[in-house]
Amino acid sequence: MSARLSRPAGFWPLAMVFGLFVLFMYGPMLVIFMLSLQGPAGGLTFPMRGLSLHWFYQLAEGLGVVDIAAALWRSLALGAVVMLCTVLLSVLAGLAFRKRLAGGGLLFFIAVASLIMPSIIVSLGIGLEFRLIDSGIQSALQWLGMENARQNYGTALGLFSSALGAHLTWTLPFGLLIMFAVFNRFNPAYEEAARDLGATPWQGFAHVVLPLIAPSVVGIAMFGFTLSWDEIARTSQAIGEVNTLPLELQGLTSTVTTPAIYALGTLTTVVSLLVMGITLALVWMLEHRRKARTRASR
């Protein structure tokens, strides 16, 4: 018994390396959490001075001219729209690629090419593209003699135009790769059985395919939101006149010299952890329901 449970010679060195890796990954996050809970006399470094929620209250009141609440809602709204678009487009693309498509390989590589491009280059390109659109619109308004409209025209850059497109270049490839992997091992016999029983294509998808791929769809939704929630580089040149919360946080790092900046970082991290927790709960619930239905059908 003892011989069977003995550790190999390399177990403890590898365990130590793994422990250091986990500490390296999550140590900074824990430090930020701790320093955000200091009292009014707290600073940006250890030792901690008191223990309170003072800096979270100050965060709720605002940090100078920065409207944290507005930036928070902008990030939440953008993340929600990116999540919905990523799920919808990924599922539709996964269904389409189940059949052989002319030029499907080229289309796939074009869709995932943005993963290997530097994020700041993607952002600059999208920003330039929308500025060209602005120039075209202004030229068209001038040609039509609509001088007042041209002077009042702002920009096509915005939260749900250029910023949405920039974020989809980051989230959509992950959703596509997940759906392609799911449908690659999906058994079409389930759909054939549904058709034999008289189900329409839509009924087969809604009652057979979707319940089976639902955990993966939930995972894509989590990827879509969390990747959008903390994106900076792809947003920086494509956001227009407003800022998301990560951009405000980046700007505050050079001006705010109190633990309020740590409180803001803690808030953004808690939102991400909350989304991941909801995702895991939904996946568990869907799996539990699937097993219950399987037992009931036997």
C-alpha positions in Angstrom: 0.0 0.0 0.0 2.8 2.5 1.0 4.7 1.6 -2.2 1.7 2.3 -4.3 1.2 5.7 -2.7 4.8 6.8 -2.8 5.6 9.9 -4.8 8.1 9.9 -7.7 11.3 11.7 -7.2 10.3 14.7 -9.4 6.9 15.2 -7.7 7.8 17.8 -5.1 10.0 20.0 -7.4 7.2 20.1 -10.0 4.7 20.8 -7.3 6.8 23.7 -6.1 7.0 25.1 -9.6 3.3 24.8 -10.0 2.7 26.5 -6.7 5.0 29.4 -7.8 3.1 29.6 -11.1 -0.3 29.9 -9.3 1.2 32.5 -7.0 2.6 34.4 -9.9 -0.8 34.3 -11.7 -3.1 35.1 -8.8 -0.8 36.9 -6.3 -1.2 40.3 -7.9 -5.0 40.0 -7.9 -5.0 39.1 -4.2 -2.7 42.0 -3.4 -5.0 44.4 -5.2 -8.0 43.0 -3.3 -6.2 43.4 0.1 -5.0 47.0 -0.6 -8.4 48.1 -1.8 -9.8 47.3 1.7 -7.7 49.8 3.6 -8.9 52.6 5.8 -9.0 56.4 4.9 -5.2 56.7 5.6 -4.3 53.8 3.3 -1.7 54.1 0.6 -0.6 52.3 -2.5 1.8 49.9 -0.8 2.1 47.8 2.3 1.7 47.9 5.2 -2.0 48.2 5.2 -3.5 51.1 7.3 -6.8 50.0 8.7 -9.6 47.9 7.3 -12.7 49.3 5.7 -14.8 49.9 2.6 -13.8 53.6 2.5 -12.3 53.5 -1.0 -15.3 51.7 -2.5 -17.5 54.5 -1.1 -15.2 57.1 -2.6 -15.4 55.2 -5.9 -19.2 55.4 -5.8 -18.9 59.2 -5.3 -16.6 59.5 -8.4 -12.9 60.1 -9.0 -12.5 63.7 -10.1 -13.9 64.4 -13.5 -14.2 60.7 -14.4 -17.8 59.4 -14.3 -17.1 55.8 -13.2 -20.8 54.9 -13.2 -21.3 55.9 -16.8 -18.1 54.1 -17.9 -19.3 51.0 -16.0 -22.7 51.0 -17.7 -21.1 51.5 -21.1 -18.8 48.5 -20.6 -21.7 46.4 -19.3 -23.9 47.4 -22.3 -21.1 46.8 -24.8 -20.2 43.5 -23.2 -23.8 42.3 -23.4 -24.2 43.2 -27.1 -20.8 41.6 -27.9 -21.9 38.5 -26.0 -25.2 38.2 -27.9 -23.6 38.8 -31.3 -20.8 36.3 -30.6 -23.3 33.6 -29.6 -25.6 34.2 -32.5 -22.9 34.4 -35.2 -20.9 31.5 -33.8 -23.9 29.2 -33.7 -25.0 30.1 -37.2 -21.5 29.7 -38.6 -21.2 26.3 -36.8 -24.4 25.2 -38.4 -23.4 26.5 -41.8 -20.0 24.8 -41.7 -21.5 21.4 -41.1 -21.9 21.2 -44.8 -19.2 21.6 -47.4 -19.0 25.2 -48.5 -17.3 26.6 -51.5 -14.5 28.7 -50.2 -15.2 27.6 -46.6 -11.6 27.1 -45.8 -10.6 30.6 -46.9 -13.6 32.1 -45.0 -12.5 30.3 -41.9 -8.9 31.5 -42.0 -10.2 35.1 -42.7 -12.4 34.8 -39.6 -9.7 33.7 -37.3 -6.9 35.8 -38.8 -7.5 38.6 -36.3 -6.2 36.4 -33.5 -2.6 36.6 -34.8 -2.7 40.3 -35.6 -1.5 42.8 -33.0 -4.5 44.2 -31.2 -3.4 47.8 -31.5 -3.0 47.4 -35.3 -6.6 46.1 -35.5 -7.8 49.0 -33.5 -5.9 51.5 -35.6 -7.2 50.0 -38.8 -10.8 50.1 -37.6 -10.4 53.7 -36.4 -9.0 54.6 -39.8 -11.8 52.8 -41.6 -14.5 54.7 -39.7 -12.7 58.0 -40.2 -12.8 57.4 -44.0 -16.5 56.7 -43.6 -16.8 60.0 -41.8 -15.0 61.8 -44.7 -17.3 60.1 -47.2 -20.4 61.0 -45.4 -19.3 64.6 -45.0 -18.4 64.8 -48.7 -21.8 63.3 -49.7 -23.6 65.8 -47.5 -21.7 68.7 -49.0 -22.4 67.4 -52.6 -26.1 67.3 -51.7 -26.0 70.8 -50.5 -26.9 69.8 -46.9 -24.4 72.2 -45.3 -26.2 72.3 -41.9 -26.3 68.6 -41.7 -22.6 68.4 -42.6 -21.6 70.9 -39.9 -23.7 69.1 -37.3 -22.4 65.7 -38.2 -20.1 64.1 -35.6 -18.5 60.8 -36.3 -19.5 57.2 -37.1 -17.1 56.1 -34.3 -19.1 54.9 -31.4 -19.8 52.3 -28.7 -22.1 50.1 -30.8 -20.4 50.7 -34.2 -16.6 50.8 -34.3 -16.1 49.6 -30.8 -18.5 46.7 -31.3 -16.7 45.7 -34.5 -13.3 45.9 -32.8 -14.5 43.6 -30.0 -16.0 41.1 -32.3 -12.7 40.7 -34.1 -11.4 39.4 -30.8 -14.4 37.4 -29.4 -15.9 35.9 -32.6 -12.8 33.7 -33.5 -13.0 32.0 -30.1 -16.7 31.4 -30.5 -16.2 29.9 -34.0 -13.4 27.6 -32.8 -15.6 26.3 -30.0 -18.6 25.7 -32.2 -16.6 24.0 -34.9 -15.1 21.7 -32.3 -18.6 20.9 -30.9 -20.2 20.2 -34.3 -17.2 18.2 -35.4 -18.1 15.5 -32.8 -21.9 16.0 -32.9 -23.8 12.9 -33.9 -26.3 13.7 -36.7 -28.3 10.6 -35.8 -30.2 12.6 -33.2 -31.5 15.0 -35.9 -32.3 12.1 -38.2 -34.4 10.5 -35.5 -36.2 13.7 -34.9 -37.0 14.1 -38.6 -38.2 10.5 -38.7 -40.6 11.4 -36.0 -42.0 14.3 -38.0 -40.0 17.2 -36.6 -39.4 20.2 -38.8 -35.8 21.5 -39.2 -36.5 24.3 -36.7 -38.1 21.9 -34.2 -35.1 19.5 -34.6 -32.7 22.4 -33.9 -34.8 23.8 -31.0 -35.6 20.5 -29.2 -32.6 18.3 -30.2 -29.5 20.2 -31.3 -29.8 23.3 -29.0 -30.2 21.4 -25.7 -27.2 19.2 -26.6 -24.9 22.2 -27.5 -26.3 24.5 -24.8 -23.3 24.2 -22.4 -21.0 25.2 -25.2 -23.2 28.1 -26.1 -23.1 29.3 -22.5 -19.3 29.0 -22.6 -19.2 31.1 -25.7 -21.4 33.7 -24.0 -19.0 33.8 -21.1 -16.0 34.3 -23.5 -17.8 37.0 -25.4 -18.6 39.0 -22.3 -15.4 38.6 -20.4 -13.1 39.2 -23.4 -15.1 42.4 -24.2 -15.3 43.5 -20.5 -11.5 44.0 -20.1 -10.4 44.8 -23.6 -8.2 47.9 -23.9 -6.0 47.7 -27.0 -8.7 47.0 -29.6 -10.9 49.6 -28.0 -8.4 52.5 -27.6 -8.5 53.8 -31.2 -12.0 52.7 -32.1 -14.2 53.9 -29.3 -14.8 57.5 -30.4 -15.7 60.2 -27.9 -16.5 58.0 -24.9 -14.5 55.5 -22.8 -15.2 52.1 -21.5 -14.3 51.2 -17.9 -10.9 49.6 -18.7 -9.9 52.7 -20.6 -10.9 54.9 -17.7 -9.0 52.6 -15.4 -5.9 52.8 -17.6 -6.1 56.6 -17.6 -6.5 56.8 -13.9 -3.3 54.9 -13.2 -1.3 58.0 -13.9 -3.5 60.5 -12.0 -5.1 58.7 -9.0 -2.6 58.1 -6.1 -5.0 56.5 -3.6 -6.3 52.9 -3.1 -9.5 54.0 -5.0 -7.7 52.8 -8.1 -7.4 49.4 -6.4 -11.1 49.5 -5.5 -11.9 50.0 -9.2 -9.7 47.1 -10.2 -11.4 44.9 -7.6 -14.8 45.9 -8.9 -13.9 45.0 -12.5 -12.4 41.7 -11.4 -15.5 40.8 -9.3 -17.8 41.4 -12.3 -15.6 39.0 -14.3 -15.7 36.4 -11.5 -19.4 36.8 -11.2 -20.0 36.2 -14.9 -17.8 33.0 -14.7 -19.7 31.8 -11.6 -23.1 32.3 -13.4 -21.7 30.4 -16.4 -20.6 27.5 -14.3 -24.0 27.4 -12.5 -25.8 27.4 -15.9 -23.7 24.7 -17.3 -24.3 22.6 -14.2 -28.0 23.2 -14.4 -28.2 22.2 -18.1 -26.1 19.1 -17.5 -28.3 18.2 -14.5 -31.5 18.6 -16.6 -30.0 16.6 -19.4 -29.2 13.7 -17.1 -32.7 13.9 -15.5 -34.3 13.7 -18.9 -32.1 10.8 -19.9 -33.1 8.9 -16.7 -36.8 9.7 -17.3 -36.7 8.4 -20.9 -35.4 5.0 -19.9 
